[in-house]
Structure formats: C-alpha cells, structure tokens
C-alpha cells in the first residue's frame, strides 16, 4: 500500500521533470513538421515582455488542448502571476504552472529555470480504474473528522497515515512523526472544505496529501472518469482541491 504511494509520487515527479524538458525540445524543433497538438498549437511568441493577462494564459492553454476539461483556477501567492508550460497531446496532456513576478508567454523557454507550484495531467486509458492507487484504509485508530465522517489513523515507517472515504473518493493525509506533524488538523480542514465545494464525480478517485513535502507534488488529486485519468497537483492542499473543484464548474 505505502509502496504504491511512493511509486505514484515518484512517477508524478518524473513526469513533472520531463514536462518542461519536453517543452524545450518542442521549441528547438518548431521548424519541423509535427503531429503533436501541443507543439503545433504554440503560436504565442517567446518574447518574455509579453503582457498577456492570467485570463489569457487559461485561454491559451485551452487552445492547445481544445477538447479537454482543464483547471479554471490555479491558486497563487498574493502578487504572483500565473505562467504555464504545456506538453503532449489531447490523449496524453501535461501542464506545469508557475507563480512568477511577471507574465511570460506560454511555454517560454525561461520557465525551464523556474520551479512549478502546480501541475495537471490528463491521459486516456482503455481502463483507467487500474491506474488509480487507492490507499484509504479503515484499520487503526478511529478519528472524528466532523460532519459525520470518521477517519482511521495508523503508523508505518516513521509516518502517520490518516485515511477516510467520501463517496467514490478515498483520502489520505501523511504526516512525518519525526517532525511532530499532525495529520488531523489538515484532514479536518479538507473535510470542512468539501462540505461546501463539489469535486468532480469519478468512477474512482484518490486524494493524497503529504504534509512532509513542500514542492508541487505535496498534494495529488487523481481520478478516473470514463477512459480519462486526470491528475491535479499543488504544493498546497487546499489549492489542489480548488483546482480540481474548478474543473467541475
């Protein structure tokens, strides 16, 4: 079970690392003919003085993947501007999001030197259910999370795992014992937020919040709808949920 979480996180990190590299490869070969939707849709100048608004960035990303449901809200720190890099095609799309001080053009090569705060992936599978690693476990100590929801906490390898179920969604919060992290307050905050916000309705979905991480893979929301597997990641748990919720609007 925990190996599945490690594998999922490793896969997400590897994908995130290659996404901008893939974008850079696309940049160097723009003179070549390509069948890739991502590479053929990059009509935006790489001039870093581009002053397009955040709204324009969302529109530009949607133009790259016109038939895909994409996040409509990527929360940023105050004063930051949304930037993005895309890679892949309609059937296997990847997007990295950045919160920067200035607006760059979509897929600007300068993004290779920046650190993403969030990511989105959409991949078509014949059977996407098998690709969702459900980690919720009803063993261990029962914890009242409010709103009639009971979580179950247990420890493994120096960490505490608090899991619960909401509809077809399984949720797990991991905290590091050595750093005296407590998964309960985070879990209660998530439960309270989901009482007022509506996540997409999946055949199966998994939300994994790793309190011990601070990069864009700290929270992963992955779900399957029909043959599409969608993954949202953000360094902040509430923000990751807001990204996923924005796809249900």
Residue pairs with C-beta under 8 A, 6 or more apart in sequence:
1 135
1 137
2 135
2 156
2 157
2 161
4 133
4 135
5 133
5 135
5 172
5 174
5 208
7 133
8 133
8 208
8 220
8 222
9 208
9 210
9 217
9 220
12 119
12 217
12 220
12 231
12 233
13 217
15 94
15 119
15 121
16 96
16 116
16 119
16 216
16 217
16 233
18 87
19 85
19 87
19 94
19 95
19 96
19 119
20 85
20 87
20 96
20 111
20 112
20 116
21 112
22 87
22 88
22 94
23 38
23 85
23 86
23 87
23 107
23 111
23 112
24 109
24 112
26 34
26 36
26 38
26 39
26 42
26 87
26 107
27 42
27 46
27 107
27 109
29 39
30 39
30 42
34 40
36 88
36 89
37 64
37 65
37 88
37 89
37 90
38 64
38 65
38 86
38 87
38 88
38 89
38 93
41 63
41 64
42 64
42 86
42 106
42 107
44 50
44 52
44 60
44 105
44 106
44 107
45 105
46 105
46 107
46 108
46 109
47 105
48 102
48 104
48 105
48 108
48 110
50 103
50 104
50 105
50 108
51 103
52 60
52 103
52 105
53 103
54 81
54 82
54 103
57 82
57 83
57 84
57 103
57 106
58 70
58 72
58 82
60 84
60 106
61 70
61 84
61 86
61 95
61 106
62 68
62 70
64 86
64 106
65 86
65 90
65 93
65 122
67 90
68 90
68 93
68 122
69 122
69 230
69 247
70 95
70 120
70 122
70 247
71 120
71 232
71 243
71 244
71 246
71 247
72 246
72 247
72 249
73 242
73 243
73 245
73 246
74 82
74 97
74 118
74 234
74 239
74 243
75 234
75 236
75 238
75 239
75 242
75 243
76 82
76 99
76 117
77 99
79 101
80 99
80 100
80 101
81 99
81 100
81 101
81 102
81 103
82 97
82 98
82 99
83 97
83 98
83 99
83 100
83 103
83 104
83 106
83 108
83 111
83 114
84 95
84 96
84 97
84 98
84 106
84 107
85 95
85 96
85 98
85 106
85 107
85 108
85 111
86 93
86 94
86 95
86 106
86 107
87 93
87 94
87 95
88 94
91 123
91 124
92 122
92 123
92 124
93 120
93 121
93 122
93 123
94 119
94 120
94 121
95 119
95 120
95 121
96 111
96 116
96 118
96 119
96 216
97 116
97 117
97 118
97 119
97 120
97 216
98 111
98 114
98 115
98 116
98 117
99 117
100 114
104 110
104 111
115 215
115 216
116 216
117 216
117 234
117 235
118 216
118 232
118 233
118 234
118 235
118 239
118 240
118 243
119 216
119 217
119 231
119 232
119 233
119 234
120 230
120 231
120 232
120 233
120 243
121 229
121 230
121 231
122 228
122 229
122 230
122 231
123 131
123 228
123 229
124 227
124 228
124 229
125 131
125 224
125 227
125 228
125 229
126 227
127 227
128 203
128 224
128 225
128 226
128 227
128 228
128 229
129 203
129 204
129 224
131 224
131 229
132 204
132 205
132 206
132 222
132 223
132 224
132 229
133 206
134 170
134 204
134 206
135 161
135 163
135 170
135 172
135 206
135 208
136 163
136 164
136 165
136 170
136 171
136 172
136 206
137 152
137 154
137 161
137 163
137 172
138 152
138 163
138 165
139 152
139 154
140 152
140 153
140 154
140 155
140 161
141 152
141 153
141 154
142 150
142 151
142 152
143 150
143 151
143 152
143 153
143 162
143 184
143 187
144 150
145 151
145 164
145 184
145 187
145 188
145 191
146 188
146 191
146 192
147 191
147 192
147 195
149 164
149 166
149 191
150 164
151 162
151 163
151 164
151 184
151 187
152 162
152 163
152 164
153 160
153 161
153 162
153 163
153 183
153 184
154 160
154 161
155 161
155 177
158 176
158 177
158 178
159 174
159 175
159 176
159 177
159 212
160 174
160 175
160 177
160 181
160 182
160 183
161 172
161 173
161 174
161 183
162 172
162 173
162 175
162 183
162 184
162 187
163 170
163 171
163 172
163 173
164 170
164 171
164 187
164 191
165 171
166 191
166 194
167 201
168 201
168 202
168 203
168 204
168 205
169 199
169 202
169 205
169 206
169 207
169 223
170 204
170 205
170 206
170 207
171 187
171 190
171 206
171 207
171 208
171 209
172 206
172 207
172 208
172 209
173 183
173 186
173 187
173 190
173 209
173 211
174 183
174 208
174 209
174 210
174 211
174 212
175 181
175 182
175 183
175 186
175 211
175 212
176 211
176 212
179 212
181 211
181 212
183 209
183 211
186 209
186 211
186 237
189 237
189 238
190 207
190 209
190 237
190 238
190 241
193 238
193 241
194 241
197 241
197 242
197 245
198 245
198 248
199 205
199 221
199 223
199 241
199 244
199 245
199 248
200 223
200 225
200 230
200 244
200 247
200 248
201 225
201 248
202 223
202 224
202 225
203 223
203 224
203 225
203 226
204 223
204 224
205 221
205 222
205 223
205 224
206 220
206 221
206 222
206 223
207 219
207 220
207 221
207 222
207 240
207 241
208 219
208 220
208 222
209 218
209 219
209 237
209 240
210 217
210 218
210 219
211 218
213 235
214 235
215 235
216 233
216 234
216 235
217 233
217 235
218 233
218 234
218 235
218 236
218 237
219 233
219 234
219 235
219 236
219 237
219 239
219 240
219 241
220 231
220 232
220 233
220 240
221 231
221 232
221 233
221 240
221 241
221 243
221 244
222 229
222 230
222 231
222 232
223 229
223 230
223 244
224 230
230 247
232 240
232 243
232 244
232 247
233 240
234 240
234 243
